[in-house]
Amino acid sequence: MCLIVTIIMAYLAIANLIAGNLVAGLLQSAIALLFLLLLIRNIYMTLQYKKGCSVNGCKITDTIAQFFRRDRDDT
């Protein structure tokens, strides 16, 4: 779905830029780039899932959470 939307929005952006509609063309090209980023992210997550790696959570928040972990002494 993201691939289809990306291709359509890129085509419309190029058509509007050729026609001289700069604002519409730039807006549609920005939307196409965002959908392309979403597509790349989905591909990356799928590859990581197939490898068996965890894609849950965010590395930045996990790193920050490590500073606030409590050390439990169950002695």
Buried (B, 14 or more C-beta within 10 A) or exposed (E): EBEEBBEEBBEBBBEBBEEEBEEBBEBBBEBBBBBBEBBEEEEEEEEEEEEEEEEEEEEEEEEEEEEEEEEEEEE
